[in-house]
Amino acid sequence: MKKAVEVIFKGLVVAVVVTVILAWPTQWLWNNALVGAIDGINPISFWQALGITFLCNALLKSTVSR
């Protein structure tokens, strides 16, 4: 039982790290590239960047058939 809890905990830690790795570049690019270049664009928070990342992954995911 202790081993299962350890595996779940490690999985959650990995998920959090991957989330930060995916959302931070989106936030950085949005706030540093778009805000200054386009009038009317506001800076976004980490959570908004995470939502944009997940939305793009869901809508633009390519499928490879073998």
All heavy atoms as a GROMACS GRO file, in nm:
protein
  510
    1MET      N    1   0.082  -0.119   0.000
    1MET     CA    2   0.000   0.000   0.000
    1MET      C    3   0.087   0.126   0.000
    1MET      O    4   0.056   0.222  -0.068
    1MET     CB    5  -0.092  -0.004   0.122
    1MET     CG    6  -0.186   0.112   0.130
    1MET     SD    7  -0.305   0.101  -0.004
    1MET     CE    8  -0.419   0.222   0.043
    2LYS      N    9   0.197   0.123   0.078
    2LYS     CA   10   0.287   0.237   0.084
    2LYS      C   11   0.350   0.263  -0.052
    2LYS      O   12   0.369   0.378  -0.092
    2LYS     CB   13   0.395   0.212   0.190
    2LYS     CG   14   0.484   0.330   0.211
    2LYS     CD   15   0.585   0.303   0.320
    2LYS     CE   16   0.678   0.422   0.335
    2LYS     NZ   17   0.783   0.398   0.432
    3LYS      N   18   0.381   0.159  -0.125
    3LYS     CA   19   0.440   0.172  -0.258
    3LYS      C   20   0.344   0.240  -0.356
    3LYS      O   21   0.384   0.324  -0.437
    3LYS     CB   22   0.480   0.032  -0.310
    3LYS     CG   23   0.547   0.032  -0.442
    3LYS     CD   24   0.688   0.086  -0.434
    3LYS     CE   25   0.757   0.063  -0.567
    3LYS     NZ   26   0.885   0.128  -0.573
    4ALA      N   27   0.215   0.205  -0.347
    4ALA     CA   28   0.115   0.266  -0.435
    4ALA      C   29   0.100   0.415  -0.407
    4ALA      O   30   0.090   0.496  -0.500
    4ALA     CB   31  -0.019   0.196  -0.418
    5VAL      N   32   0.102   0.454  -0.281
    5VAL     CA   33   0.092   0.595  -0.245
    5VAL      C   34   0.214   0.671  -0.296
    5VAL      O   35   0.203   0.783  -0.346
    5VAL     CB   36   0.076   0.610  -0.091
    5VAL    CG1   37   0.087   0.756  -0.050
    5VAL    CG2   38  -0.054   0.550  -0.044
    6GLU      N   39   0.330   0.609  -0.286
    6GLU     CA   40   0.453   0.671  -0.334
    6GLU      C   41   0.449   0.692  -0.485
    6GLU      O   42   0.488   0.797  -0.535
    6GLU     CB   43   0.573   0.584  -0.296
    6GLU     CG   44   0.706   0.643  -0.331
    6GLU     CD   45   0.821   0.556  -0.286
    6GLU    OE1   46   0.811   0.492  -0.179
    6GLU    OE2   47   0.922   0.551  -0.360
    7VAL      N   48   0.399   0.594  -0.558
    7VAL     CA   49   0.389   0.605  -0.704
    7VAL      C   50   0.290   0.714  -0.743
    7VAL      O   51   0.317   0.794  -0.833
    7VAL     CB   52   0.349   0.469  -0.765
    7VAL    CG1   53   0.312   0.483  -0.911
    7VAL    CG2   54   0.461   0.367  -0.747
    8ILE      N   55   0.178   0.721  -0.673
    8ILE     CA   56   0.078   0.824  -0.702
    8ILE      C   57   0.135   0.963  -0.673
    8ILE      O   58   0.119   1.057  -0.751
    8ILE     CB   59  -0.051   0.799  -0.622
    8ILE    CG1   60  -0.120   0.674  -0.675
    8ILE    CG2   61  -0.144   0.919  -0.627
    8ILE    CD1   62  -0.237   0.627  -0.592
    9PHE      N   63   0.205   0.976  -0.562
    9PHE     CA   64   0.265   1.105  -0.526
    9PHE      C   65   0.368   1.148  -0.629
    9PHE      O   66   0.370   1.263  -0.672
    9PHE     CB   67   0.329   1.096  -0.387
    9PHE     CG   68   0.392   1.225  -0.343
    9PHE    CD1   69   0.314   1.334  -0.307
    9PHE    CD2   70   0.530   1.238  -0.341
    9PHE    CE1   71   0.372   1.454  -0.268
    9PHE    CE2   72   0.589   1.357  -0.302
    9PHE     CZ   73   0.510   1.465  -0.265
   10LYS      N   74   0.454   1.057  -0.671
   10LYS     CA   75   0.554   1.089  -0.773
   10LYS      C   76   0.487   1.127  -0.905
   10LYS      O   77   0.534   1.217  -0.975
   10LYS     CB   78   0.650   0.973  -0.793
   10LYS     CG   79   0.748   0.956  -0.680
   10LYS     CD   80   0.844   0.842  -0.705
   10LYS     CE   81   0.941   0.826  -0.590
   10LYS     NZ   82   1.036   0.716  -0.610
   11GLY      N   83   0.378   1.059  -0.939
   11GLY     CA   84   0.305   1.092  -1.061
   11GLY      C   85   0.246   1.232  -1.055
   11GLY      O   86   0.249   1.305  -1.154
   12LEU      N   87   0.193   1.270  -0.940
   12LEU     CA   88   0.139   1.405  -0.924
   12LEU      C   89   0.249   1.511  -0.934
   12LEU      O   90   0.228   1.616  -0.994
   12LEU     CB   91   0.066   1.418  -0.790
   12LEU     CG   92  -0.068   1.345  -0.782
   12LEU    CD1   93  -0.123   1.353  -0.641
   12LEU    CD2   94  -0.167   1.403  -0.880
   13VAL      N   95   0.364   1.483  -0.876
   13VAL     CA   96   0.476   1.578  -0.884
   13VAL      C   97   0.520   1.594  -1.029
   13VAL      O   98   0.542   1.707  -1.076
   13VAL     CB   99   0.593   1.531  -0.795
   13VAL    CG1  100   0.718   1.613  -0.823
   13VAL    CG2  101   0.555   1.540  -0.649
   14VAL      N  102   0.530   1.485  -1.102
   14VAL     CA  103   0.567   1.492  -1.244
   14VAL      C  104   0.462   1.570  -1.323
   14VAL      O  105   0.496   1.652  -1.408
   14VAL     CB  106   0.588   1.351  -1.302
   14VAL    CG1  107   0.598   1.355  -1.453
   14VAL    CG2  108   0.711   1.286  -1.242
   15ALA      N  109   0.335   1.549  -1.294
   15ALA     CA  110   0.228   1.621  -1.364
   15ALA      C  111   0.236   1.771  -1.339
   15ALA      O  112   0.218   1.851  -1.431
   15ALA     CB  113   0.091   1.568  -1.320
   16VAL      N  114   0.266   1.811  -1.216
   16VAL     CA  115   0.279   1.953  -1.185
   16VAL      C  116   0.398   2.014  -1.258
   16VAL      O  117   0.389   2.123  -1.314
   16VAL     CB  118   0.291   1.975  -1.032
   16VAL    CG1  119   0.333   2.116  -0.998
   16VAL    CG2  120   0.159   1.940  -0.964
   17VAL      N  121   0.510   1.943  -1.260
   17VAL     CA  122   0.629   1.993  -1.329
   17VAL      C  123   0.603   2.007  -1.479
   17VAL      O  124   0.637   2.109  -1.540
   17VAL     CB  125   0.750   1.902  -1.302
   17VAL    CG1  126   0.867   1.936  -1.392
   17VAL    CG2  127   0.791   1.910  -1.156
   18VAL      N  128   0.539   1.910  -1.540
   18VAL     CA  129   0.507   1.916  -1.683
   18VAL      C  130   0.411   2.032  -1.711
   18VAL      O  131   0.425   2.103  -1.810
   18VAL     CB  132   0.450   1.781  -1.732
   18VAL    CG1  133   0.390   1.794  -1.870
   18VAL    CG2  134   0.558   1.675  -1.729
   19THR      N  135   0.316   2.053  -1.622
   19THR     CA  136   0.221   2.163  -1.638
   19THR      C  137   0.293   2.297  -1.639
   19THR      O  138   0.267   2.382  -1.725
   19THR     CB  139   0.117   2.160  -1.524
   19THR    OG1  140   0.047   2.037  -1.530
   19THR    CG2  141   0.020   2.275  -1.535
   20VAL      N  142   0.384   2.316  -1.548
   20VAL     CA  143   0.460   2.441  -1.543
   20VAL      C  144   0.546   2.455  -1.668
   20VAL      O  145   0.554   2.563  -1.728
   20VAL     CB  146   0.546   2.448  -1.415
   20VAL    CG1  147   0.643   2.565  -1.420
   20VAL    CG2  148   0.457   2.458  -1.294
   21ILE      N  149   0.608   2.347  -1.711
   21ILE     CA  150   0.693   2.352  -1.830
   21ILE      C  151   0.612   2.387  -1.954
   21ILE      O  152   0.660   2.458  -2.043
   21ILE     CB  153   0.767   2.218  -1.848
   21ILE    CG1  154   0.874   2.204  -1.740
   21ILE    CG2  155   0.830   2.207  -1.986
   21ILE    CD1  156   0.939   2.068  -1.735
   22LEU      N  157   0.487   2.342  -1.963
   22LEU     CA  158   0.404   2.371  -2.080
   22LEU      C  159   0.339   2.510  -2.074
   22LEU      O  160   0.324   2.575  -2.177
   22LEU     CB  161   0.296   2.265  -2.094
   22LEU     CG  162   0.342   2.125  -2.133
   22LEU    CD1  163   0.225   2.029  -2.134
   22LEU    CD2  164   0.412   2.126  -2.267
   23ALA      N  165   0.298   2.554  -1.957
   23ALA     CA  166   0.224   2.680  -1.947
   23ALA      C  167   0.314   2.802  -1.940
   23ALA      O  168   0.278   2.908  -1.991
   23ALA     CB  169   0.133   2.677  -1.824
   24TRP      N  170   0.431   2.790  -1.880
   24TRP     CA  171   0.516   2.907  -1.865
   24TRP      C  172   0.560   2.967  -1.999
   24TRP      O  173   0.552   3.090  -2.015
   24TRP     CB  174   0.637   2.876  -1.777
   24TRP     CG  175   0.720   2.997  -1.756
   24TRP    CD1  176   0.694   3.100  -1.671
   24TRP    CD2  177   0.839   3.030  -1.826
   24TRP    NE1  178   0.791   3.196  -1.683
   24TRP    CE2  179   0.882   3.156  -1.777
   24TRP    CE3  180   0.914   2.969  -1.924
   24TRP    CZ2  181   0.996   3.218  -1.824
   24TRP    CZ3  182   1.029   3.032  -1.970
   24TRP    CH2  183   1.069   3.155  -1.921
   25PRO      N  184   0.604   2.888  -2.098
   25PRO     CA  185   0.640   2.950  -2.226
   25PRO      C  186   0.522   3.019  -2.295
   25PRO      O  187   0.540   3.123  -2.359
   25PRO     CB  188   0.690   2.832  -2.310
   25PRO     CG  189   0.728   2.728  -2.213
   25PRO     CD  190   0.637   2.746  -2.096
   26THR      N  191   0.404   2.964  -2.281
   26THR     CA  192   0.285   3.026  -2.340
   26THR      C  193   0.262   3.163  -2.277
   26THR      O  194   0.239   3.262  -2.347
   26THR     CB  195   0.161   2.938  -2.320
   26THR    OG1  196   0.186   2.810  -2.376
   26THR    CG2  197   0.038   3.000  -2.383
   27GLN      N  198   0.270   3.170  -2.145
   27GLN     CA  199   0.251   3.297  -2.075
   27GLN      C  200   0.361   3.396  -2.114
   27GLN      O  201   0.333   3.513  -2.142
   27GLN     CB  202   0.251   3.275  -1.924
   27GLN     CG  203   0.232   3.403  -1.846
   27GLN     CD  204   0.242   3.382  -1.697
   27GLN    OE1  205   0.276   3.275  -1.650
   27GLN    NE2  206   0.213   3.487  -1.621
   28TRP      N  207   0.484   3.351  -2.118
   28TRP     CA  208   0.595   3.439  -2.150
   28TRP      C  209   0.584   3.495  -2.292
   28TRP      O  210   0.601   3.615  -2.314
   28TRP     CB  211   0.727   3.363  -2.134
   28TRP     CG  212   0.846   3.450  -2.151
   28TRP    CD1  213   0.903   3.530  -2.057
   28TRP    CD2  214   0.919   3.470  -2.271
   28TRP    NE1  215   1.009   3.597  -2.112
   28TRP    CE2  216   1.021   3.563  -2.243
   28TRP    CE3  217   0.909   3.418  -2.400
   28TRP    CZ2  218   1.112   3.604  -2.340
   28TRP    CZ3  219   1.000   3.459  -2.495
   28TRP    CH2  220   1.100   3.552  -2.465
   29LEU      N  221   0.552   3.406  -2.388
   29LEU     CA  222   0.539   3.453  -2.526
   29LEU      C  223   0.424   3.550  -2.542
   29LEU      O  224   0.434   3.651  -2.612
   29LEU     CB  225   0.521   3.334  -2.621
   29LEU     CG  226   0.647   3.254  -2.652
   29LEU    CD1  227   0.611   3.127  -2.726
   29LEU    CD2  228   0.744   3.337  -2.732
   30TRP      N  229   0.311   3.520  -2.480
   30TRP     CA  230   0.195   3.608  -2.489
   30TRP      C  231   0.227   3.745  -2.431
   30TRP      O  232   0.204   3.847  -2.494
   30TRP     CB  233   0.076   3.547  -2.414
   30TRP     CG  234  -0.050   3.626  -2.426
   30TRP    CD1  235  -0.081   3.741  -2.361
   30TRP    CD2  236  -0.163   3.596  -2.509
   30TRP    NE1  237  -0.206   3.784  -2.396
   30TRP    CE2  238  -0.258   3.697  -2.487
   30TRP    CE3  239  -0.192   3.493  -2.598
   30TRP    CZ2  240  -0.381   3.697  -2.550
   30TRP    CZ3  241  -0.314   3.495  -2.660
   30TRP    CH2  242  -0.407   3.595  -2.638
   31ASN      N  243   0.280   3.747  -2.310
   31ASN     CA  244   0.304   3.873  -2.241
   31ASN      C  245   0.419   3.953  -2.301
   31ASN      O  246   0.417   4.076  -2.298
   31ASN     CB  247   0.330   3.849  -2.092
   31ASN     CG  248   0.206   3.803  -2.019
   31ASN    OD1  249   0.094   3.824  -2.064
   31ASN    ND2  250   0.226   3.737  -1.907
   32ASN      N  251   0.518   3.886  -2.359
   32ASN     CA  252   0.633   3.959  -2.411
   32ASN      C  253   0.630   3.983  -2.561
   32ASN      O  254   0.694   4.075  -2.609
   32ASN     CB  255   0.763   3.886  -2.374
   32ASN     CG  256   0.788   3.891  -2.225
   32ASN    OD1  257   0.781   3.998  -2.167
   32ASN    ND2  258   0.812   3.778  -2.165
   33ALA      N  259   0.557   3.903  -2.636
   33ALA     CA  260   0.554   3.920  -2.780
   33ALA      C  261   0.424   3.986  -2.827
   33ALA      O  262   0.427   4.077  -2.909
   33ALA     CB  263   0.571   3.785  -2.850
   34LEU      N  264   0.310   3.941  -2.777
   34LEU     CA  265   0.183   3.992  -2.828
   34LEU      C  266   0.139   4.123  -2.766
   34LEU      O  267   0.085   4.208  -2.834
   34LEU     CB  268   0.072   3.888  -2.807
   34LEU     CG  269   0.077   3.765  -2.896
   34LEU    CD1  270  -0.036   3.671  -2.861
   34LEU    CD2  271   0.070   3.803  -3.041
   35VAL      N  272   0.160   4.139  -2.636
   35VAL     CA  273   0.108   4.257  -2.567
   35VAL      C  274   0.167   4.385  -2.626
   35VAL      O  275   0.095   4.482  -2.648
   35VAL     CB  276   0.134   4.248  -2.415
   35VAL    CG1  277   0.100   4.378  -2.345
   35VAL    CG2  278   0.052   4.134  -2.356
   36GLY      N  279   0.295   4.385  -2.656
   36GLY     CA  280   0.357   4.504  -2.712
   36GLY      C  281   0.330   4.523  -2.860
   36GLY      O  282   0.336   4.635  -2.911
   37ALA      N  283   0.297   4.416  -2.931
   37ALA     CA  284   0.282   4.424  -3.076
   37ALA      C  285   0.138   4.453  -3.120
   37ALA      O  286   0.119   4.510  -3.227
   37ALA     CB  287   0.328   4.293  -3.139
   38ILE      N  288   0.040   4.416  -3.042
   38ILE     CA  289  -0.100   4.430  -3.083
   38ILE      C  290  -0.172   4.515  -2.979
   38ILE      O  291  -0.173   4.482  -2.861
   38ILE     CB  292  -0.168   4.293  -3.096
   38ILE    CG1  293  -0.094   4.205  -3.196
   38ILE    CG2  294  -0.314   4.308  -3.134
   38ILE    CD1  295  -0.144   4.062  -3.203
   39ASP      N  296  -0.236   4.622  -3.025
   39ASP     CA  297  -0.314   4.706  -2.934
   39ASP      C  298  -0.437   4.630  -2.886
   39ASP      O  299  -0.501   4.558  -2.961
   39ASP     CB  300  -0.359   4.834  -3.006
   39ASP     CG  301  -0.243   4.925  -3.039
   39ASP    OD1  302  -0.141   4.917  -2.969
   39ASP    OD2  303  -0.254   5.002  -3.136
   40GLY      N  304  -0.470   4.647  -2.760
   40GLY     CA  305  -0.590   4.585  -2.704
   40GLY      C  306  -0.567   4.447  -2.645
   40GLY      O  307  -0.659   4.386  -2.593
   41ILE      N  308  -0.445   4.395  -2.652
   41ILE     CA  309  -0.414   4.264  -2.593
   41ILE      C  310  -0.361   4.287  -2.452
   41ILE      O  311  -0.271   4.367  -2.431
   41ILE     CB  312  -0.308   4.189  -2.677
   41ILE    CG1  313  -0.356   4.166  -2.818
   41ILE    CG2  314  -0.268   4.059  -2.611
   41ILE    CD1  315  -0.467   4.064  -2.830
   42ASN      N  316  -0.418   4.217  -2.355
   42ASN     CA  317  -0.376   4.231  -2.216
   42ASN      C  318  -0.287   4.115  -2.174
   42ASN      O  319  -0.299   4.005  -2.227
   42ASN     CB  320  -0.500   4.234  -2.125
   42ASN     CG  321  -0.588   4.353  -2.154
   42ASN    OD1  322  -0.540   4.462  -2.182
   42ASN    ND2  323  -0.719   4.332  -2.147
   43PRO      N  324  -0.200   4.138  -2.076
   43PRO     CA  325  -0.120   4.028  -2.022
   43PRO      C  326  -0.209   3.919  -1.961
   43PRO      O  327  -0.320   3.948  -1.916
   43PRO     CB  328  -0.034   4.094  -1.914
   43PRO     CG  329  -0.033   4.238  -1.949
   43PRO     CD  330  -0.164   4.266  -2.015
   44ILE      N  331  -0.160   3.795  -1.960
   44ILE     CA  332  -0.237   3.684  -1.905
   44ILE      C  333  -0.165   3.626  -1.784
   44ILE      O  334  -0.045   3.643  -1.766
   44ILE     CB  335  -0.261   3.573  -2.010
   44ILE    CG1  336  -0.130   3.515  -2.061
   44ILE    CG2  337  -0.346   3.626  -2.124
   44ILE    CD1  338  -0.147   3.394  -2.151
   45SER      N  339  -0.243   3.557  -1.701
   45SER     CA  340  -0.186   3.492  -1.583
   45SER      C  341  -0.140   3.351  -1.618
   45SER      O  342  -0.163   3.302  -1.729
   45SER     CB  343  -0.292   3.485  -1.472
   45SER     OG  344  -0.394   3.393  -1.508
   46PHE      N  345  -0.076   3.286  -1.522
   46PHE     CA  346  -0.030   3.148  -1.541
   46PHE      C  347  -0.149   3.057  -1.572
   46PHE      O  348  -0.141   2.972  -1.661
   46PHE     CB  349   0.042   3.099  -1.416
   46PHE     CG  350   0.072   2.952  -1.419
   46PHE    CD1  351   0.180   2.905  -1.492
   46PHE    CD2  352  -0.008   2.861  -1.352
   46PHE    CE1  353   0.207   2.768  -1.497
   46PHE    CE2  354   0.019   2.726  -1.356
   46PHE     CZ  355   0.126   2.680  -1.428
   47TRP      N  356  -0.258   3.073  -1.501
   47TRP     CA  357  -0.375   2.985  -1.519
   47TRP      C  358  -0.440   3.005  -1.654
   47TRP      O  359  -0.489   2.911  -1.717
   47TRP     CB  360  -0.475   3.004  -1.406
   47TRP     CG  361  -0.414   2.967  -1.275
   47TRP    CD1  362  -0.376   3.051  -1.175
   47TRP    CD2  363  -0.376   2.835  -1.233
   47TRP    NE1  364  -0.319   2.980  -1.073
   47TRP    CE2  365  -0.318   2.847  -1.106
   47TRP    CE3  366  -0.387   2.709  -1.290
   47TRP    CZ2  367  -0.271   2.738  -1.035
   47TRP    CZ3  368  -0.339   2.600  -1.219
   47TRP    CH2  369  -0.283   2.615  -1.092
   48GLN      N  370  -0.443   3.128  -1.703
   48GLN     CA  371  -0.494   3.154  -1.837
   48GLN      C  372  -0.402   3.092  -1.942
   48GLN      O  373  -0.450   3.036  -2.041
   48GLN     CB  374  -0.508   3.305  -1.860
   48GLN     CG  375  -0.619   3.367  -1.778
   48GLN     CD  376  -0.616   3.518  -1.783
   48GLN    OE1  377  -0.509   3.579  -1.780
   48GLN    NE2  378  -0.733   3.579  -1.787
   49ALA      N  379  -0.272   3.100  -1.920
   49ALA     CA  380  -0.177   3.038  -2.013
   49ALA      C  381  -0.195   2.887  -2.013
   49ALA      O  382  -0.189   2.823  -2.119
   49ALA     CB  383  -0.034   3.073  -1.974
   50LEU      N  384  -0.219   2.829  -1.898
   50LEU     CA  385  -0.244   2.685  -1.889
   50LEU      C  386  -0.370   2.648  -1.967
   50LEU      O  387  -0.371   2.549  -2.041
   50LEU     CB  388  -0.256   2.642  -1.743
   50LEU     CG  389  -0.276   2.495  -1.718
   50LEU    CD1  390  -0.156   2.415  -1.766
   50LEU    CD2  391  -0.299   2.470  -1.569
   51GLY      N  392  -0.474   2.726  -1.954
   51GLY     CA  393  -0.597   2.701  -2.028
   51GLY      C  394  -0.577   2.712  -2.178
   51GLY      O  395  -0.628   2.629  -2.256
   52ILE      N  396  -0.502   2.812  -2.222
   52ILE     CA  397  -0.473   2.827  -2.365
   52ILE      C  398  -0.393   2.707  -2.416
   52ILE      O  399  -0.418   2.655  -2.524
   52ILE     CB  400  -0.398   2.958  -2.391
   52ILE    CG1  401  -0.490   3.077  -2.368
   52ILE    CG2  402  -0.340   2.963  -2.531
   52ILE    CD1  403  -0.419   3.211  -2.368
   53THR      N  404  -0.297   2.663  -2.336
   53THR     CA  405  -0.215   2.548  -2.375
   53THR      C  406  -0.299   2.423  -2.391
   53THR      O  407  -0.288   2.351  -2.491
   53THR     CB  408  -0.104   2.524  -2.271
   53THR    OG1  409  -0.025   2.643  -2.262
   53THR    CG2  410  -0.015   2.408  -2.310
   54PHE      N  411  -0.386   2.396  -2.293
   54PHE     CA  412  -0.472   2.277  -2.302
   54PHE      C  413  -0.570   2.287  -2.418
   54PHE      O  414  -0.595   2.190  -2.488
   54PHE     CB  415  -0.548   2.255  -2.171
   54PHE     CG  416  -0.465   2.194  -2.063
   54PHE    CD1  417  -0.477   2.237  -1.934
   54PHE    CD2  418  -0.374   2.092  -2.090
   54PHE    CE1  419  -0.400   2.180  -1.832
   54PHE    CE2  420  -0.298   2.035  -1.989
   54PHE     CZ  421  -0.311   2.080  -1.860
   55LEU      N  422  -0.625   2.407  -2.439
   55LEU     CA  423  -0.718   2.426  -2.550
   55LEU      C  424  -0.650   2.403  -2.684
   55LEU      O  425  -0.704   2.333  -2.771
   55LEU     CB  426  -0.777   2.567  -2.544
   55LEU     CG  427  -0.882   2.602  -2.648
   55LEU    CD1  428  -1.004   2.511  -2.634
   55LEU    CD2  429  -0.924   2.746  -2.634
   56CYS      N  430  -0.531   2.457  -2.702
   56CYS     CA  431  -0.458   2.436  -2.827
   56CYS      C  432  -0.422   2.290  -2.847
   56CYS      O  433  -0.431   2.238  -2.958
   56CYS     CB  434  -0.332   2.522  -2.830
   56CYS     SG  435  -0.366   2.697  -2.852
   57ASN      N  436  -0.382   2.222  -2.740
   57ASN     CA  437  -0.350   2.080  -2.751
   57ASN      C  438  -0.473   1.998  -2.790
   57ASN      O  439  -0.463   1.904  -2.868
   57ASN     CB  440  -0.290   2.027  -2.621
   57ASN     CG  441  -0.148   2.070  -2.602
   57ASN    OD1  442  -0.078   2.102  -2.696
   57ASN    ND2  443  -0.105   2.074  -2.477
   58ALA      N  444  -0.588   2.035  -2.736
   58ALA     CA  445  -0.710   1.961  -2.767
   58ALA      C  446  -0.758   1.986  -2.910
   58ALA      O  447  -0.800   1.894  -2.980
   58ALA     CB  448  -0.821   1.998  -2.668
   59LEU      N  449  -0.749   2.110  -2.953
   59LEU     CA  450  -0.801   2.145  -3.085
   59LEU      C  451  -0.705   2.116  -3.200
   59LEU      O  452  -0.748   2.086  -3.311
   59LEU     CB  453  -0.838   2.295  -3.089
   59LEU     CG  454  -0.954   2.337  -2.999
   59LEU    CD1  455  -0.970   2.488  -3.004
   59LEU    CD2  456  -1.082   2.267  -3.039
   60LEU      N  457  -0.577   2.125  -3.174
   60LEU     CA  458  -0.479   2.114  -3.281
   60LEU      C  459  -0.396   1.987  -3.275
   60LEU      O  460  -0.294   1.977  -3.343
   60LEU     CB  461  -0.385   2.236  -3.277
   60LEU     CG  462  -0.455   2.372  -3.287
   60LEU    CD1  463  -0.355   2.484  -3.269
   60LEU    CD2  464  -0.530   2.386  -3.417
   61LYS      N  465  -0.438   1.890  -3.197
   61LYS     CA  466  -0.363   1.766  -3.184
   61LYS      C  467  -0.369   1.689  -3.316
   61LYS      O  468  -0.475   1.666  -3.372
   61LYS     CB  469  -0.420   1.681  -3.072
   61LYS     CG  470  -0.338   1.558  -3.042
   61LYS     CD  471  -0.383   1.494  -2.914
   61LYS     CE  472  -0.265   1.502  -2.823
   61LYS     NZ  473  -0.289   1.462  -2.690
   62SER      N  474  -0.253   1.650  -3.366
   62SER     CA  475  -0.250   1.574  -3.489
   62SER      C  476  -0.255   1.424  -3.456
   62SER      O  477  -0.206   1.380  -3.354
   62SER     CB  478  -0.122   1.604  -3.567
   62SER     OG  479  -0.009   1.564  -3.494
   63THR      N  480  -0.318   1.351  -3.545
   63THR     CA  481  -0.325   1.206  -3.528
   63THR      C  482  -0.244   1.141  -3.638
   63THR      O  483  -0.250   1.181  -3.754
   63THR     CB  484  -0.470   1.156  -3.533
   63THR    OG1  485  -0.527   1.196  -3.657
   63THR    CG2  486  -0.553   1.216  -3.420
   64VAL      N  487  -0.171   1.039  -3.601
   64VAL     CA  488  -0.089   0.966  -3.696
   64VAL      C  489  -0.147   0.826  -3.707
   64VAL      O  490  -0.159   0.754  -3.609
   64VAL     CB  491   0.058   0.959  -3.650
   64VAL    CG1  492   0.141   0.878  -3.746
   64VAL    CG2  493   0.114   1.099  -3.632
   65SER      N  494  -0.187   0.789  -3.826
   65SER     CA  495  -0.240   0.653  -3.845
   65SER      C  496  -0.130   0.565  -3.902
   65SER      O  497  -0.052   0.606  -3.987
   65SER     CB  498  -0.362   0.657  -3.939
   65SER     OG  499  -0.323   0.712  -4.062
   66ARG      N  500  -0.128   0.444  -3.855
   66ARG     CA  501  -0.024   0.352  -3.900
   66ARG      C  502  -0.082   0.246  -3.989
   66ARG      O  503  -0.183   0.199  -3.983
   66ARG     CB  504   0.042   0.286  -3.780
   66ARG     CG  505   0.116   0.386  -3.699
   66ARG     CD  506   0.182   0.316  -3.582
   66ARG     NE  507   0.245   0.419  -3.499
   66ARG     CZ  508   0.340   0.393  -3.416
   66ARG    NH1  509   0.384   0.273  -3.399
   66ARG    NH2  510   0.391   0.488  -3.345
   0.00000   0.00000   0.00000
